[in-house]
Structure formats: C-alpha cells, structure tokens
Amino acid sequence: MSTRRNSRHRRCPRCRIHEMYCFCVHIKPMEVQSTVSLIVHVRELKLTSNTAAFIKEMMPATTHFDVRGRMNEPLQIPPILERPGRPFFLYPDENAVELNDEFKAKNPGPYHLIVPDGNWHQARKVHQREPLLTPIQTVKIPAGITGEYQLRRAPQPQYVSTYEAVAHALGVLEGTHVRDELMAFFRIFVKSVLHSRVRFHDELELGE
C-alpha cells in the first residue's frame, strides 16, 4: 500500500486533513444576519484547499451550499433567489460596487450574498451564464485587502479566496467583529493544512 493511500485512512472526516493536524476544535459556529449562498463548482468538493466548506461550518444557520457542474443536474436558481435578504452577487467584475459605509447607507440590510466558488475562470461564468443572476448587482470587497491564502497561487495579490471574500464582505455589512472571528479561524485552517502538507512530503522523501 502506498504512503499516500495509507495517509488517507488517517484523515479527519470533517476537515479532511491528517488527524495529527485536525483543527475542528477551532470551528465555533457564529450567528450573522446576512444570508450566504455559495454556488460551488463540483470539482471543488473533494479538494482540501477549498475554503467554501468552512464558511458553512462557521455560519451553518444562514449559509447555503448549491453545487453547479454536475452531470444532468442543472443548477436551480429560483430557490436561491427565494432566500431572505437583499441579493447581491459577490464578484469583482467591471460593474461591481465596493462594499463600504456609503453602500450600506444606500442599501440597508438584511443582505443576501450570492457567492461563486471555484477557480477564477469558473467563478466568472456563473454571473454571465445564469440569466436570473445577471440582473443582480455585483459587489466587491474594499480596496487594499491582500489575500492571506497560501494553499493556492493567486493571479494577483489582491485576489482572495472565497472564504476571505465572504469574511471581508461581512466585515462591512455586519461589523468588524464578524470579520475578525472568521479570519482568526481561517489563519488556523491555512496553517494546519500547510503543516500537514509538509509532513506528507517528508513521508514521501523518507519512503515510509
């Protein structure tokens, strides 16, 4: 049996990394007023580097998971739009409005953030290809934020992961305490996965 296959048997079923580096104890669900709908590409579901799953873990009461890209299972948009809150599509296209105090004054909540998850090419397609989503205003997180994600290479420093985008968006819409709590967990998640990857690489080098 290969080292890689043997290692999988020792993975935590919740966070999906080696039990030695399991960080599930740090998952402390919180309550927010905003609804979050994550439109997740099917290819992301099995990746340990995917961040969307932990948005659901941290805010289970108001976060929804919708999968796109499955064979013969088209994404159903109407049920998504029926969820509570004023809908906005979180993606930084050329028409996106920046989330800030002025935005909140003009657009009082509660809010419904619809968030595409996948690589940048996959995420861009969602708003363009779904006729019911196209009219919804796109929004983006405040300028000057640099991504802290180290598990995937971003095209630009200002490109952040799905989790970070939601955390910073809710930091504006709900308050900085929400952002700070979400980001504190995010840093633990990233550090734990990085440590697990280093250990696995060392095992391969040693041929254990």
N, C-alpha and C positions, 0 to 999 in steps of 0.2 A: 504494500500500500504506500502511495506517495505521501510525502510530508504534507503537501497541500490538502489532500483529501482527509488525512488524519486530523489536521488542524480544524477543518470544518466541523468535525464532530464535537469539538470543544468550544464552539461559538455560542454566545448568549442568543437565545431565540428572539429576544426583544431588540437589542441594539446591534446584533449580528456581528460583533467582533469577538475575539478570543476572550474567554471568561476571565482571564487574568486582568484584562483591561476594561471590563464591563463598567459602564458609567450610569447604569439605570438608577442607581440610588440618588443621582442628581436630578432626575426627572421629577419636578414638582409642579403638577398642573396648576394653572392660574386661570382666573376669570377675566375676560375682557368684554366690552360691549359690542365690538365690531364682529361681523361675520367674516370668515375667511374661507373662500372656495378655491382649493388647489386643483388645477387641471394638470394632471401628471401624465407624462408620456410613459407608455407601458414599459419601455426599455429601462426606465429609471427604477423600477420597483425592486429589483434584486441587487442594486448597487449599494455597497456600504458607504459610498461617498455621497449618496443622495441625502439632501437636507430636508425635503418636504415632509417626510415621515415624522420628524421630530417637532415640526410645527403642530401637527396633530397631537402628538404626545404631550406637548406643553399646554395646549389650549383645546382639550378634547370636546368641550361643550359647544364651542362655536366654530370649530374647523371642520370642513367637509373635504372629502377626497373623491375626485372624479378622474377616471382613467381614460385617456384617449390613445388610439393607435392599435386597439385590439381588433383582431380579425372578426368581421361580421358583428361587431358590437359598436356601432357609431355612438359618439358622444352625444348625450341628451342635454341640450342647452336649456329648454324651458324649466325643468326642475331647479336648475342652478339659479335662474333669474327670479324664482319664486321665494328664495331665501330672504330673510329680513335684512333691512339696511339699504341705504342709498348706494347703488352699484357703481364701482369704478374699477377699471382694468389696470392692474399694476404692471406696467411695462414701459420702458423709456424710449418710445418712438418719437418721431419728429413733432408730433402733436401733443405730447404728454405735458400735463400741468404739474408743476412742482408742489409737493405737499409741504405746506408751511402754515403759519398763523393766518395769513391772508386767505388761503384756500379754505381753512376751517370757518372763517367768518362768512365767506360766501356760500359755503356748502356745509351747513350744520348736520351733524350725525343724528342717529347712528349710521355706521357705514358698512358696506359690503365690499370687501376687496376680493376681486376675482384675479387669481394669480396663475400664470402658466409656469409649469415646471418641466425642465428638460435642458438640453444644451441651447445656446442662443438661437441657433437656426430653427430648432423645434419650437421654441417659445414664441418666436416672431410669427410663425404661421398661424397660431391659434386665433389671434385677433383679426387677421386678414382673411382667414378661410371660413370663419363661422359668421354667417350673415346676421344672426341675432346678437352677436357680441360686438360687431363692427361699430354700431352707433354709440356704444358706451365709451365715455371719456377715458382716455388713458392718463395715468398719473405716474409720477416718478418720485423717488426719494430725494431729499435735499442734496444740493451740490456739495462737493468737497469730501464726501464719505469714501474712504478707501476700504476695499474688501479685506477681510481677515482670513478668508478661506484659504487653506493650504493643501487641500486634498485634490484639487483640480487646478489646472492652469487657466487663468482668465485672459481673454484677449487684451484687456486694458486694466490698469489698477483700479479704476472706478467701477468695474464690472463686479457686482457682488453676487453671492449665491442667493437662491430663493429664500432660504431662512433669514439671511441678513436683510434682504429687501423687505420682508414682512416685519421683521423686528424694528427696522428704522422707520418704516411707514407707520406702524402702530405707536412708535415713539412720538410722532407728531400728532396722530389722531387721538391717542389715548393718554399720553403722558410719558415723560422720560423714564419713569419707574418701570413701565412695561418693557421698554427697550432694554434697560439695564439688566432686568431679570432674565430676559430672553437671551441677551448676548453673553451673560455670565455662563449660562448653560452651554451655549454654542462654543465657547472657548474650551470648555472641558471636553466636549464632544470631539472637536478637532484634535486636541492634544492626545486624547485617548486613542483615536484611530491612527494617528501618526506613530505613536509608540508601538501599537500592535503591528503596524507595517514593518517597522524596523526589526522587531523580534522575528517576524516571519521571514524576512530577508536573511537575517543571521542564521536561522534554521536551515535555509536552503544552502547557504555558503558552507555550513558545517556538515551538511548531508545527514542531519539527524533523522 
